């Protein structure tokens, strides 16, 4: 088995990836269909891109782009028209997603805080962080109420259970996977919690009274915060048996209760199929 296996939920399916292979499985008209591809990170081409923090930023960019492509493919499989997402549509969707994220988690908290505190100081930045955290929680609670998103969260749970099963060296069967936890320490949800927590700390040193400088500083710090958070998550996954590490990652594990749900047997079958496919060349 490869040293690292991860994945994500897609529409009616699961994407799994190892260090050099990606497999996406979705249920289409009752049958499981696959998309497999080779994966090679650009970090392998440059020593600089493999530096701590830098590699985290590159990883997140790669995984975001990969996630968008696999989501688009899974959506195509459920389409009744047979039309596929074009490259232009994917780029537009990616750009809109980035702008929406900045608007929701950077600009909105800043201006909400301005309603209560005019001077940009430590108090301002702590209130700003509180709003950011509240928006994040509210966003998860709201989307969890949507029927289609709840199914995605079930597949997310199936993905975690399948990975936990193979990491515990159990045979990949529906019954074994069902018994495994739907919580996993390497989950992207935990990464987001680290990012939000670290942003509260780092943004607290920003003191400019000019709104455009404050917004620009926050946006420019996002890649740095994401890179540091990636390193923290990577370290915590390697040393998860230590009590202090478990305490650090615990908030992220709590939030996975919102972003995952218990899957049914058919959803587990899809996760197992994707994982087996990605492990074919690695066993």
Number of C-alpha atoms within 10 A of each C-alpha: 13 13 8 11 20 18 25 25 28 24 24 22 33 32 32 27 24 21 16 14 19 25 23 30 29 30 20 15 9 8 9 17 17 18 15 16 12 12 13 12 14 13 16 10 10 9 9 11 18 16 11 13 20 19 21 25 22 19 20 16 13 14 15 13 15 15 17 17 17 24 22 18 19 27 18 16 20 15 12 7 8 8 10 14 12 10 10 9 12 16 14 12 13 16 12 12 12 12 11 13 13 16 13 16 20 22 20 17 21 24 16 14 22 16 8 10 15 11 14 21 16 15 13 21 25 16 20 28 25 17 20 25 18 14 16 16 13 12 12 14 13 10 14 19 10 10 10 13 15 18 23 24 25 24 32 30 31 35 33 27 27 33 25 22 22 20 13 10 10 13 12 19 14 20 11 15 26 19 12 19 16 25 23 20 22 22 20 19 21 22 22 17 21 22 21 20 18 18 23 18 15 15 22 19 12 16 15 14 12 9 14 10 13 19 16 12 14 20 15 11 14 20 19 18 23 25 22 22 25 27 18 18 24 16 12 19 17 12 13 17 10 10 9 12 17 16 10 15 21 14 15 22 21 14 17 23 15 16 23 24 20 20 22 15 14 15 25 29 23 28 35 26 25 29 28 18 21 26 19 10 12 14 8
